[in-house]
Amino acid sequence: MGISRKPTDRLRHIAHLGVNTFGWSYVNRQMDVPDTTVRVELRAPSGDLWVWGPVEAKNSVKGSAEDFCLVVVQRCHVADTNLDITGETAKQWMSIAQAYAGDPGPSRKPGIFSERKI
């Protein structure tokens, strides 16, 4: 259709849901939920910084709120984003993140949306 939407700070709701469904992403795949904390620092479309998790966490996800949200709703593969992911737990989580109910479907393959025509 050629329509593109400009991201707004309304993404905070999706980002918050994405952070809060950390455990669900594992449970839904019948995996053990890690007891490791992950810090999430996202830059909002307005430029504000949104933060979840303790500052001392060894695992982190940093980057744009838009990139994070596209990953947690499985609209985009994490490799097609500019997210800075540190630590094995954070890397694993971002590879299986799912912020919605339902069976885990096949994830997006890397490169499908590398040009960001999402």
N, C-alpha and C positions, 0 to 999 in steps of 0.2 A: 504494500500500500504506500510505501515511501514516507510514512509518518514517523517522526522522531519526537520523543518527549524529552523535555528538559528536566533533569533531576532537581528535586526540591528537598527541603529539610523534612518533608513528610516521610522520607526514607527512614527516619529515626525509628519509626514503629517497626519496620521490617528488620532493621539492624538489631533492635532490642529483642525481637522475637528470635532472630538468628542466634544471638548470644545465649538466650534462655533455653534454646533447644539443643545445646551442646550434648547433653546426656541422651536426648531422644535420638540424635543422629546415630549413636552407637547401639542403643537398645533396639531400634528399628531394624538394625542389621544383625541382631543377636550377637553383639560384641560386648565385651566388658567395658564399662565406662571408666576411663582413666581417672585417677584421683588427683591428677595434675591440674593446677589452675592455669588458665590462659588469659592474658591481658589483651584486650582489643582496643585499639586506638584508631578511630576513624575520622577523617576530615569530611565534614558535612558540605553539601553544595554551597552553603552560605559562608564557609570558611571556618565555622565553629569546630571545635574538637570534641568528639564524643568518646568517652572512656568507660570501659567495664573491666573489672578485675584488678587485682593488687599490683602495685608498681613493682614489687619484687619478683613477680612471676618470671620464670625462666623461659616460658613459651609465650609467644605473642603473635598477633596479627595486626598489621598496621597498613593504612592506605586509605583510599577513598571509600566513602560510605556506599557509593554506587557500585563499585567493584565488589565489595563485601556482600551487598544485598543480592547482586546478580549470582554470586556463588551459592549463598544459602538457600535461594529459591531454585537452584539448579538450572538457571537460565544461561549460565556461562561456565566454562571450565576454568578452574583457578589458574591454570597456566596462561590463559588469555587475559589475565588482569595484571595490574601493577602492585598487587598486594605484597607486602614484605612479611614473610612468615618465618618465624624463628622457633626452633624446637620440634622434636619429633611428634609430640602430641598435637601441637598446632597444625603441623603439616598433615597429619593423618585426619584430623577433624575437618580441615578445609577440603580434603579429598572426598569426604562422605557427608558433609554438612547438608542438612535437610530441615528447613524451618516450617514444614507443613506436615499435616497428617497424611497417612497413606503409606502404602508399600514403597520401599526404595526402588525406584525405577533405574533404568540404565542411565548413568551419568553422561553429561555432554562429553564429547571427545575433544581433546585440545585442537585448536586451530579452526574450529568451525566458525567461531566469531572473532577471530584474531583481528579483523578489521573493524570491529565494534559496531557493526550494523545490526544492533540488537533491537 
